[in-house]
Amino acid sequence: MNDVNATQLAAAVRQIALAVGGYAIGRGWLEEDTLTAIITVAVIAVPFIWGQVRTRKLAQK
């Protein structure tokens, strides 16, 4: 199976965040600006953290 790269991971995070965030906006739990900020942070932070974990895991081998 192919390894997931950072671009694929960022796209997946963005899509999941949009789906969950859209639901939260519809329920009145979030405002659109707040969702935009959360998605921006998630798209930057999740691949970064994932890359760090993967790099450290490879360094231990």
C-alpha positions as CSV (number, residue, x, y, z in Angstrom):
1,M,0.0,0.0,0.0
2,N,1.2,3.5,-0.8
3,D,2.4,5.7,2.1
4,V,0.3,8.8,2.7
5,N,2.1,12.0,1.9
6,A,1.7,15.4,3.5
7,T,-0.5,16.8,0.6
8,Q,-2.9,13.9,0.9
9,L,-3.0,14.2,4.7
10,A,-3.7,17.9,4.5
11,A,-6.5,17.4,2.0
12,A,-8.0,14.7,4.3
13,V,-7.8,16.9,7.3
14,R,-9.4,19.8,5.4
15,Q,-12.3,17.7,4.1
16,I,-13.0,16.2,7.5
17,A,-12.8,19.6,9.2
18,L,-15.2,21.1,6.6
19,A,-17.7,18.3,7.1
20,V,-17.6,18.4,10.9
21,G,-17.5,22.2,10.9
22,G,-20.4,22.5,8.5
23,Y,-22.5,20.4,10.9
24,A,-21.4,22.5,13.8
25,I,-22.3,25.7,12.0
26,G,-25.6,24.3,11.1
27,R,-26.3,23.4,14.8
28,G,-25.2,26.9,15.8
29,W,-22.2,25.7,17.8
30,L,-19.6,27.7,15.7
31,E,-19.5,30.8,13.6
32,E,-18.0,30.6,10.1
33,D,-15.0,32.7,11.0
34,T,-14.2,30.4,13.9
35,L,-14.4,27.4,11.6
36,T,-12.1,29.0,9.1
37,A,-9.5,29.6,11.8
38,I,-9.8,26.0,13.1
39,I,-9.4,24.6,9.6
40,T,-6.3,26.8,8.9
41,V,-4.6,25.7,12.1
42,A,-5.5,22.0,11.5
43,V,-4.2,22.0,7.9
44,I,-0.9,23.4,9.1
45,A,-0.5,21.6,12.5
46,V,-1.7,18.0,11.7
47,P,0.7,17.3,8.8
48,F,3.5,19.0,10.7
49,I,2.9,16.7,13.8
50,W,2.5,13.7,11.6
51,G,5.8,14.4,9.8
52,Q,7.6,14.8,13.1
53,V,6.2,11.5,14.4
54,R,7.1,9.8,11.2
55,T,10.6,11.2,11.2
56,R,11.3,10.2,14.7
57,K,10.0,6.7,14.1
58,L,12.3,6.4,11.0
59,A,15.2,7.7,13.1
60,Q,14.7,4.9,15.6
61,K,15.2,2.2,13.1
